[in-house]
Amino acid sequence: MSHVELTVLGAGNMGRALMGGLLRHGMRPEQIAVGERQEAARAALSQELGVTATADNAAAIRKADVVVLAVKPQDAGSVLAPLAADLQQRQTLVLSVAAGIRIQALQSWCGAGVPVIRAMPNRPALVGAAVTGLFAGPEVDESRRAVATQIMRSVGEAVWVATEDALDVVTAVSGSGPAYFFLLAEAMARAGVDLGLAPDTAQRLAIATLHGAGLLAQGSDGDLARLRAEVTSKGGTTEAALRTLQDAAFEDLIARAVAAAARRSRELAAQAGGTGS
Ligand SMILES: NC(=O)c1ccc[n+]([C@@H]2O[C@H](COP(=O)([O-])OP(=O)(O)OC[C@H]3O[C@@H](n4cnc5c(N)ncnc54)[C@H](OP(=O)(O)O)[C@@H]3O)[C@@H](O)[C@H]2O)c1
């Protein structure tokens, strides 16, 4: 990445998280330009990250090899369309993290031939622990895919998916996923309080358990059923809890929740760009 000139359009939560990750991974502040319309955000950027920001997006992308689109989905078209001529002329890679905005819509704003990649990171990007699903449009070569992988890996893991529709499932599993774990941890803490623990003790137990379970799973070969079996002694406490969850069709409930999120992702994409399937 030492040779890549990068521009981030939109320096909100995700844009800043990505720039922080890239700088931690050895990118130099001089390699990053920012287009951001909020004056306060621009001032904070130069102080916090040492990168230069402007309100003029056309100026911000002038030297860019890669433009990371990190504005809200509803702003994507109005940000990209005025930049189309420049993007086309320089064949700049556009890496969009805007949720639900389809390649077809991005391509229509950027103009024919511009290489476009969609990325769906999740909120743990803010602490460098994201997982991102990536999908590339037809114009994208291997070297640009590699650059996109490196950018998203600066805030965590990155996985490529085979179809654009799969990004709706990525959204449902990992995009929305942190909230599922938070709900579970909330419910565990509340149950602990109901059974006599002090609220702050119950909260710490639930959060530390979430963290520890995540680390164990991350450090494993990925066999979650085996990890579960290792904590579940025959006739023990965990087995009693899991039997209660499974008797109430817990797995089926999660499957329906994830399916609802994927469905909603498709609906929002259709509304946002008129190109969702
Ligand atoms: N945050 C997440 O956890 C997360 C996860 C996955 C994907 N994403 C995607 O990441 C994108 C950014 O999300 P975010 O949470 O970082 O949003 P955000 O905090 O609202 O940041 C977007 C920034 O872009 C600025 N902006 C809007 N229009 C602009 C323009 N024309 N030129 C320059 N800057 C402009 C916004 O200014 P204003 O405030 O004036 O609009 C704001 O400062 C979204 O598309 C979202 O779908 C976010």
The ligand as a Gaussian input file, in Angstrom:
#p B3LYP/6-31G(d) Opt

LIG

0 1
 N      -21.098000       2.923000      10.979000
 C      -21.137000       1.613000      10.745000
 O      -21.071000       0.781000      11.656000
 C      -21.256000       1.103000       9.340000
 C      -21.212000      -0.280000       9.086000
 C      -21.295000      -0.723000       7.748000
 C      -21.424000       0.183000       6.714000
 N      -21.483000       1.521000       7.014000
 C      -21.669000       2.446000       5.912000
 O      -20.687000       3.455000       6.001000
 C      -21.218000       4.667000       5.467000
 C      -20.897000       5.781000       6.444000
 O      -21.526000       5.482000       7.685000
 P      -21.151000       6.320000       8.971000
 O      -21.808000       5.659000      10.123000
 O      -19.684000       6.573000       9.001000
 O      -21.929000       7.689000       8.608000
 P      -21.654000       9.159000       9.174000
 O      -21.035000       9.041000      10.534000
 O      -22.926000       9.913000       8.998000
 O      -20.528000       9.737000       8.188000
 C      -20.763000      10.207000       6.913000
 C      -20.055000      11.540000       6.784000
 O      -20.069000      11.913000       5.403000
 C      -20.436000      13.282000       5.337000
 N      -21.002000      13.629000       4.025000
 C      -22.267000      13.515000       3.597000
 N      -22.405000      14.002000       2.340000
 C      -21.179000      14.436000       1.976000
 C      -20.683000      15.035000       0.799000
 N      -21.492000      15.348000      -0.217000
 N      -19.378000      15.325000       0.737000
 C      -18.572000      15.053000       1.780000
 N      -18.993000      14.500000       2.938000
 C      -20.273000      14.195000       3.027000
 C      -21.459000      13.384000       6.425000
 O      -21.796000      14.730000       6.708000
 P      -23.314000      15.061000       7.206000
 O      -23.355000      14.663000       8.648000
 O      -23.459000      16.497000       6.935000
 O      -24.257000      14.233000       6.369000
 C      -20.749000      12.656000       7.546000
 O      -19.795000      13.457000       8.202000
 C      -22.718000       4.458000       5.299000
 O      -23.044000       4.387000       3.931000
 C      -23.013000       3.162000       5.999000
 O      -24.007000       2.398000       5.302000
 C      -21.392000       1.991000       8.284000

